[in-house]
């Protein structure tokens, strides 16, 4: 997984957290089998902090879709914790690779719909309008930032 300006939502704090999410998933992808448990623990810590931060924003701004958004976060964290437990119980590290693929599939959709809606909501409440998002040419892969 690579960071792309396509993921930008116009909220600096959210965009930075999303960049870290992408970096953590990329670290899982690059990890050797021996490194996977530690990388998964690092990802889990990031995800808990990331989701708690977004949930704070949602509750503090009375975001209407808070429950749906929080439910998605909870489902991801449940999966991560289940995989961590499976590893502790002797499961093969391939289970982490499967989780990583699922995260790569999940994140862009979640960011495009759930997180974009939250970014828009917060911008409207704070500034009276949608956020301004300046992206490099997202159709050109050469413009993507490599991790």
N, C-alpha and C positions, 0 to 999 in steps of 0.2 A: 504494500500500500504506500502511496506517495501523496504528499501534500499537494493540493492543487488550489488555485484561487477560486475554483468552482465552489469550494467549501466555505468561502467567506460569506458572512451574514450581516456584516455592518455593525456588530457590537464587539469592540476590541477585546474585552475580557472573554466573551464567548468564543471568539475566533482563536484566541491564544489557547484556550482550553481544548478546543477542537484540534488545533495543530499538535498539541501534546498527545491527544488521543491517537491521532494518526501515527505519531512517532512511536507510541507504545505498541500499537498493533504491528507496525513495521518491525519493531524489535522482536516481537513474537515470531514473525515470519522468518527473520534472519537467524534466529537462535538455533544453536545445535540442540540435539536431544537433551544433553546434560544441562544446558542453560535454561530449558523451557520452564521448569518449576519456578525458578527465581524470576524470570521474565513475566510469568503469569501472576506471581505475587505482586510485582511492580504494577502490572496492568490493573489488577484488582484494586490496589490502593488508589491509583489514579481514577478509576471508574467511580469508586465510592465518593471521592472528593468532588469529582466533576459533576456527578448526578446530584449530590447534596447542594452544590453551588446553584445549579439550575433550579432545583426545587425551592431553594430559598428565594431566588428571583421570582419564581412563580407565585409563591405564597405572599411575598411582600408587595407584589403588584396586582394581586387579585386576578391572576391569569385564569381565564374561564376554563381552559382545557387541562388544568393542573392534574386531575386524577388520571386521565388517559395518558398523559406524558409521564407521570410518575410511575404508572403501571408498567410502561415499557422499560423504564430504568430498572424497576424491581425485577422484571423478567430477565434482563441481561445479567444483573448481579446474581440472581439465583443460579443461572447457568454457569457463571464464572465460579461461584462457590462450590457448586456440585462438581465441576471438573477438578477444582483444587482438592476436594475430598476424595474423588476417584483416584487422583494421583497418589495421595497419601495412602490409599488402600491398595496400591500396587498396579493400577491401570497403566496401560502403555501410553507413552507420550503422544501417540497419534490422536488421542482424544483432545489434546491441546491444539493440535494442527486443525482438527475439525472445527473447534470453537473459533479459532482464528479466522478460518474461511467464513464462518457465519458472521463474525464481526465486520469483516471486509464487506460483506453483502449488506448488512444491517445499517451501518453508519451513514452512508450517503443518503439513503431514504429517510432515516430518522432526522438527519440534519436538514434535508430539503423541506420536510413537512413540519415536524414537531418543533425543531429548534428555530427554523425560520419564522414560524408563527410566534414563538416567544420573543425573538429579536424584534419583530415588527411591533408586537404589543408593547414591549418596553420602550421602543423608540417613539411610538405614538403617545404614550403616557408622559414621557420625559420631554420630547421635542415637538409633539403635535403632528408628526408625519413619519413616513417610512424611513428606515436607515438608507444612507447613501453607501453603495458598495462599488468600489472600483476594483475591477479584476483585470489581470493580464489576459491575453487571448487564450481563453480556456479551450478553444477548439484546436489549438496548436500544442501538442504534447511537449514541444521543446520549451514552452513557457512554464511548465510545471516545475515546482521546486523539488529537487531530489533530497531525500533524507540522507 
